[in-house]
């Protein structure tokens, strides 16, 4: 099973939603990097379930236990392994789903691939529960990058068709901090209230809604990435699509660029304080797969939660006939707001991986 990404720093997630624990193994971290566990805990809390009616009622503390790779508060060069125990699983809610795959979920494809032997309680290894260990890795990566003045932040750009403002052309670490400290991660709080109402309305109907997350990284050196298949976009998108529920990734103007002319889309180069920059950032900080020194900008599309309370039609795998399905259990009416730190995490991990061979000696022009 390919649950690993990274070329210089290898990150592997393991576990199932209703197993004893989920966890992450990180191999290749530089030694001697301080690990602020309090800061990591605050970061982890941003995706934790059970905080309010906007998310699943499953209550998990999501406190990582470090088994290796950390000594006296610093990375020690050994592979770092951390686990999070699952404390509030209710597996009986999923008994019926062993024979009736949920529309829009991986129940059926997992059944096909592993002949019905996969542990699909709570979604198994396909569950959003696996994003918790991703946030361990991402929280550590963000701390290491921040010490190099590289910062990663994200916000909800859209939920149920309701838009938030977009990041300015040059976001700041302070802006990222302000968003991270909000209970609902938006730039414009009025838009956030409308989004929350849409989520609660969907929950009341027994339905769910999706969203779009906008992520940016600032302070990146020029020259990261390579042409074609090893480009910065290629590496980041590859990892982002490993996050459950991600169905689309775009950089800069993305699909909007297809509706522009060249004269509208081209980013004009200028000299600013002896530094070559661009007046606009339609390319999202990447040209030819290589970073150009402008802020990285990307957006990810998060699909509506497939586990909904409304009656649906599916099939009985054992009887090979069409049947009705009513899903029980505790599910998010929207997962996009909890996915904001996950997008930050995976983006930070890939950037750290790309930076790893030159963390100490990379120089800009």
C-alpha positions in Angstrom: 0.0 0.0 0.0 1.5 3.3 -1.0 0.9 5.5 2.0 4.3 7.2 1.8 5.6 10.4 0.1 8.8 12.4 -0.1 12.1 11.9 -1.8 14.7 13.1 0.7 12.4 13.1 3.8 10.1 10.0 3.7 6.8 10.4 5.4 4.6 7.3 5.9 1.2 7.2 7.6 -0.3 4.0 9.1 -3.3 2.8 11.0 -7.1 2.6 10.5 -9.8 4.9 11.8 -11.1 2.4 14.3 -7.8 0.5 15.0 -5.8 0.9 18.1 -4.0 3.9 16.8 -3.0 6.0 13.8 0.6 7.2 13.3 3.4 8.6 11.2 7.0 7.6 10.5 9.3 10.4 9.3 12.7 9.3 8.0 15.3 11.9 7.0 14.7 14.8 9.3 17.8 16.8 10.1 19.2 16.2 13.6 19.1 18.9 16.2 15.9 20.6 15.2 13.9 21.7 18.3 10.4 20.3 18.6 8.0 22.6 20.4 5.3 20.1 21.5 3.0 22.9 22.9 3.0 24.6 19.5 2.4 21.3 17.8 -0.5 20.6 20.1 -2.1 23.9 19.2 -1.7 23.2 15.5 -3.2 19.7 15.9 -6.2 21.1 17.7 -7.2 23.0 14.5 -8.3 19.8 12.8 -9.5 17.9 15.9 -13.1 16.6 15.7 -15.9 17.0 18.2 -15.4 20.7 18.9 -18.8 22.0 17.7 -21.8 21.2 15.5 -19.8 22.0 12.4 -17.9 18.7 12.7 -18.2 15.1 13.7 -19.2 14.5 17.3 -16.4 11.9 17.7 -14.2 13.1 20.6 -10.5 12.5 20.2 -7.7 14.3 22.1 -5.3 13.8 19.2 -2.2 14.0 21.5 0.8 12.5 19.7 3.1 10.1 21.6 6.6 10.1 20.3 8.2 6.6 20.2 11.5 7.5 18.5 13.4 10.2 16.7 13.2 12.9 19.5 15.6 13.3 22.4 15.7 16.1 24.9 13.2 18.1 22.8 15.2 17.9 19.6 15.3 15.6 16.6 18.1 13.1 17.0 18.6 11.9 13.4 16.8 8.6 13.9 13.4 8.0 12.1 10.7 9.8 14.0 7.7 7.7 14.9 4.6 9.1 16.6 1.2 7.6 17.3 -2.2 8.9 18.3 -4.5 6.5 20.1 -8.1 6.1 18.9 -10.2 6.6 22.0 -13.8 7.2 20.8 -14.5 4.8 18.0 -18.0 3.3 17.6 -17.5 0.4 15.1 -21.0 -1.0 15.4 -22.3 2.0 13.4 -20.4 0.5 10.4 -21.7 -3.1 10.5 -24.2 -2.7 7.7 -21.6 -1.0 5.5 -19.6 -4.3 5.3 -22.2 -5.4 2.7 -23.6 -2.1 1.5 -20.9 0.2 0.2 -21.5 3.9 0.7 -21.9 6.0 -2.5 -19.0 8.3 -3.0 -16.8 6.4 -0.5 -13.9 3.9 -0.9 -15.9 1.0 0.6 -16.5 -0.6 -2.8 -13.1 -0.1 -4.3 -11.4 -1.4 -1.1 -13.7 -4.4 -1.3 -12.6 -5.0 -4.9 -8.9 -4.6 -4.3 -8.6 -6.7 -1.1 -11.4 -9.1 -1.5 -13.5 -7.8 1.4 -10.6 -8.2 3.9 -9.9 -4.5 4.4 -10.7 -3.0 7.8 -13.3 -0.4 6.7 -14.7 0.5 10.1 -14.9 4.3 10.2 -13.5 4.3 6.7 -10.4 2.3 7.7 -7.2 3.5 6.1 -9.2 5.7 3.8 -10.6 7.8 6.6 -10.0 11.4 7.3 -8.7 10.1 10.6 -5.4 9.5 8.8 -5.0 13.3 8.4 -4.2 13.5 12.1 -0.8 11.9 11.8 -0.3 14.0 8.6 -0.7 17.0 10.9 2.1 15.7 13.2 4.5 15.7 10.2 3.2 19.0 8.9 3.4 20.7 12.3 7.0 19.6 12.6 7.8 20.7 9.0 6.2 24.1 9.6 8.4 24.7 12.7 11.6 23.8 10.8 10.6 26.0 7.8 9.7 28.9 10.0 13.2 28.9 11.5 14.3 29.6 7.9 11.7 32.4 7.5 9.5 30.2 5.3 5.9 30.3 6.4 2.9 28.3 5.2 -0.7 29.3 5.8 -4.2 28.6 4.4 -7.8 29.6 4.7 -11.3 28.5 3.5 -11.7 30.2 0.1 -15.2 28.8 -0.4 -17.8 26.6 1.2 -21.1 25.6 -0.5 -20.4 28.2 -3.2 -20.0 31.0 -0.6 -16.6 32.8 -1.3 -14.1 34.3 1.2 -11.7 37.0 0.1 -8.4 35.8 -1.5 -5.0 36.1 -0.1 -3.2 39.4 -1.0 -0.3 39.1 -3.4 2.2 39.1 -0.6 0.7 37.5 2.6 2.5 37.9 5.9 3.3 35.5 8.7 1.1 37.7 10.9 -1.9 37.1 8.6 -1.3 33.4 8.7 -1.2 33.6 12.5 -4.4 35.5 12.7 -6.3 33.0 10.5 -4.9 30.1 12.5 -6.1 31.6 15.8 -9.7 31.8 14.5 -12.3 29.2 15.4 -13.3 29.3 11.7 -10.4 29.8 9.3 -11.5 32.6 7.0 -10.1 36.0 6.0 -13.5 37.7 6.1 -15.6 36.8 9.2 -18.9 37.9 7.5 -18.3 35.3 4.8 -17.4 32.8 7.5 -20.7 33.2 9.2 -22.5 32.6 6.0 -20.5 29.4 5.4 -21.2 28.1 8.9 -24.9 28.7 8.3 -24.7 26.7 5.1 -22.9 23.8 6.8 -25.5 23.7 9.7 -28.4 23.9 7.2 -26.9 20.9 5.3 -26.5 19.0 8.5 -30.1 19.7 9.4 -31.2 18.2 6.0 -29.0 15.2 6.6 -26.7 16.3 3.8 -23.2 17.7 3.4 -21.3 20.4 1.5 -17.8 20.8 0.1 -15.3 23.6 -0.1 -12.1 25.1 -1.5 -9.0 25.8 0.5 -6.4 28.4 -0.6 -2.9 27.9 0.7 0.2 30.1 0.4 3.9 29.8 1.3 6.1 32.8 1.7 9.9 33.2 1.9 10.6 30.3 -0.5 14.0 30.6 -2.2 14.1 30.9 -6.0 15.1 27.8 -7.9 13.3 25.0 -6.1 11.9 22.3 -8.4 12.8 21.0 -11.9 11.1 21.0 -15.3 8.5 18.5 -16.3 7.7 15.7 -13.9 9.8 16.8 -11.0 8.4 20.3 -10.9 7.3 22.0 -7.7 3.7 21.8 -8.8 4.1 18.1 -9.7 5.5 17.2 -6.3 3.1 19.2 -4.3 0.0 18.1 -6.3 1.1 14.4 -6.0 1.1 14.7 -2.2 -2.1 16.8 -1.9 -4.1 14.3 -3.9 -3.2 11.7 -1.2 -5.4 13.7 1.3 -8.8 12.1 1.6 -11.6 14.1 -0.2 -9.2 16.2 -2.3 -10.6 16.2 -5.8 -8.8 19.1 -7.5 -5.6 21.2 -7.2 -4.7 24.4 -9.0 -1.8 26.8 -8.8 -2.0 30.6 -9.2 -4.8 31.6 -11.5 -5.4 27.9 -12.2 -8.3 27.2 -14.5 -9.1 30.9 -14.6 -5.9 31.3 -16.7 -7.5 29.3 -19.4 -10.1 32.0 -19.8 -7.5 34.8 -20.0 -5.4 36.1 -22.9 -1.6 35.9 -22.7 -1.4 39.7 -22.1 -3.8 39.3 -19.2 -2.2 36.3 -17.6 1.5 37.0 -18.0 3.2 38.2 -14.9 5.4 41.3 -15.7 8.9 41.2 -14.3 10.1 44.3 -12.4 13.1 45.2 -10.2 12.2 46.0 -6.6 15.1 46.9 -4.2 17.5 45.2 -6.6 15.4 42.0 -6.5 13.6 40.6 -9.6 9.9 40.1 -8.8 6.6 40.1 -10.7 3.8 42.7 -10.5 1.2 40.0 -10.4 1.3 36.4 -9.4 -1.0 34.5 -11.8 1.6 31.7 -12.0 1.4 31.1 -8.2 5.1 31.5 -7.6 6.1 28.7 -10.0 7.3 28.9 -13.6 8.4 25.8 -15.6 8.1 23.8 -12.4 10.7 26.1 -10.6 10.0 28.6 -7.8 10.5 32.2 -8.9 10.6 33.8 -5.4 7.0 35.0 -5.4 4.6 33.5 -2.8 3.5 30.0 -3.6 -0.3 30.0 -4.2 -2.5 27.0 -4.6 -6.1 25.9 -4.1 -7.6 22.5 -3.4 -11.2 21.3 -4.0 -12.6 19.3 -1.1 -15.7 17.2 -2.0 -18.8 17.0 0.2 -18.6 14.3 2.9 -20.0 11.1 1.3 -21.4 9.8 4.6 -24.7 11.6 4.8 -27.9 10.8 6.8 -30.2 11.0 3.7 -31.5 7.7 2.4 -29.5 6.5 -0.6 -29.5 3.6 -3.1 -26.6 1.2 -3.2 -26.1 -2.5 -3.7 -25.7 -5.6 -1.5 -22.3 -7.1 -2.2 -23.4 -10.6 -1.0 -26.8 -10.7 -2.7 -25.8 -8.7 -5.8 -29.0 -6.7 -5.8 -30.0 -3.1 -5.4 -30.9 -2.0 -1.9 -31.6 1.0 0.3 -29.0 2.5 2.7 -29.3 4.8 5.7 -25.9 5.6 7.1 -25.6 5.7 10.9 -22.8 7.2 13.0 -21.1 10.5 13.5 -20.0 12.3 10.4 -18.9 15.8 9.4 -21.5 17.9 7.4 -18.4 19.6 5.9 -14.8 18.6 6.2 -13.2 21.6 4.4 -12.7 23.7 7.5 -11.0 20.9 9.4 -8.9 20.2 6.3 -7.2 23.7 6.3 -4.3 22.6 8.6 -4.0 19.4 6.6 -3.4 21.2 3.4 -0.9 23.4 5.2 0.8 20.2 6.6 1.2 18.4 3.3 2.4 21.6 1.5 4.9 22.2 4.3 6.1 18.6 4.2 6.8 18.7 0.4 8.5 22.1 0.7 10.7 20.8 3.5 11.5 17.8 1.4 12.5 20.0 -1.6 14.6 22.2 0.7 16.2 19.4 2.7 19.4 19.1 0.6 20.1 22.7 1.1 18.5 23.8 4.3 21.6 25.5 5.6 23.4 26.7 2.4 20.8 27.7 -0.1 21.4 31.3 -1.3 19.1 33.5 -3.4 20.4 35.6 -6.3 
